[in-house]
Amino acid sequence: MKYQIFGSVLLLTILLSLNVCSAQERRYPFEELKPDCVCPDMEWNNRGHLELKDISQSVHDLEIRLDVHAKWNNRMIIQIIKNAGKYEGYFYHKRTESFYTPEKDSIIKYKGKWEKYNFKKFRLTDVNLDSVVKVLMAHQITTLPYQNQIYKKGFLSPYFIRYKIDGKTRSFQFGSPEGPMREFPDEPVYRHYDAILKTLFKMVDPMYAQVWKDVQLQQEKEERDTIFLKKPNAEGHSVYIDKNWKESPYFARLTSLDYTNTDKAYLVDIKALQKHKKAERQPIDLGELPRNWIRLHMYKGKFYLYSPSNGSPLRIALNDSTMIVNEMERTVDLVNNVEQTSKYVYSVNVTNFKGQSYMFQIHLIDPARGIAVFENTFEKGWYSLMVTAEQAHRFPLVINYTPNHMEPEFVFDTPDFKELLSNEQ
């Protein structure tokens, strides 16, 4: 029986290899599953990512899936379905870099907002899926255990088999079988895991190769067209100027005003500040002073926005009662008074959560482009270039791209604030 099973795998491999060889130069068409796609088999999960519905919700007569959650920037699903005696197969692939968002109150409201890559859905057309299912059944997918039931050492477990067969649904999870096969050569379970992976991966190898060939070509084009301030290292970390920053999700996040929302944390901060409020007063009139500001940087005489490695650019919002500062964390101060001391200079008096009052200045050094110098905002002698959120689109965006972990922040030039203020309009 063992030789019969592995003979089936060998025969299938040969047939698939013939298909692959004859199609090495062809392009495999795919559908990109965008956030607004009409995809009956998909749903938004509780982390805000578009995924196939749980196998328990399958509407197909038969469904078998291999789910792959890999740490090397791959999210893959191989799906075989059968309805009214007819098989269909699909390969889903998505790169897995994503953008963190703290909002979790409504998945629908924020769906897709922070996900950089969409699934590519390929249809499997060159495979006898009936034979594939017979091979998978011969390798006991309906009875194989979770690997942790028989292997007591720690292991990475990116592979999930999920299926609906004869109306019953089940799943099991396992890791790469190569190590356990060497360690326990007489244990057939690991050989079954191995054969299942080889059978399914063989079907999608050419599509997987196409995906990463496209990625490589795109990266090579971007490198030719990109101005790098720090070229990519072995881990992919780089610092570059985004030429299409206005369409960039980094720019969208940088200019987002979500941090100014009146949420529960904001109300808690306001309540804590009330004890420092001396008396009831009218809302502060900001006049023509812009409300929302983003930190601006200078490099080799030019102005740039910056998306830092830590994901927390400095942003400041003023309203008729509070100043909200968002960087590594959000803080809220009371605004006591705003005074226009000259045509382009404003003096702002605030009280922080400790009850300490202080004053800082906003110098509008280029009102037409929304550029200002903030002086003494957090301590005496502190200066920073800022730009209004409305005018931020005027300035290129420098991205500190860190796909794996935080990296040191890029060091910009220190502006000559004395000169900038001396040229104050």
Salt bridges, closest charged atoms under 4 A:
ASP41 OD2 - HIS60 NE2 3.31
GLU51 OE1 - ARG75 NH2 2.88
GLU63 OE2 - ARG65 NE 2.58
ASP67 OD1 - ARG75 NH2 3.02
ASP67 OD2 - ARG162 NE 2.64
GLU88 OE2 - ARG123 NH2 3.76
GLU97 OE1 - LYS116 NZ 3.81
GLU115 OE2 - HIS49 ND1 2.38
GLU115 OE2 - LYS94 NZ 2.96
ASP126 OD2 - ARG26 NH1 2.68
ASP130 OD2 - LYS134 NZ 3.41
GLU183 OE2 - LYS153 NZ 2.48
ASP194 OD2 - LYS198 NZ 3.09
ASP214 OD1 - ARG27 NH1 2.81
ASP225 OD2 - LYS221 NZ 2.88
GLU235 OE1 - HIS405 NE2 2.88
ASP258 OD2 - LYS113 NZ 2.83
ASP263 OD1 - ARG330 NH2 2.82
ASP366 OD2 - ARG369 NE 2.82
GLU375 OE1 - HIS363 NE2 2.68
GLU407 OE1 - HIS237 ND1 3.95
GLU407 OE2 - HIS405 ND1 3.74
GLU424 OE1 - HIS363 ND1 2.86
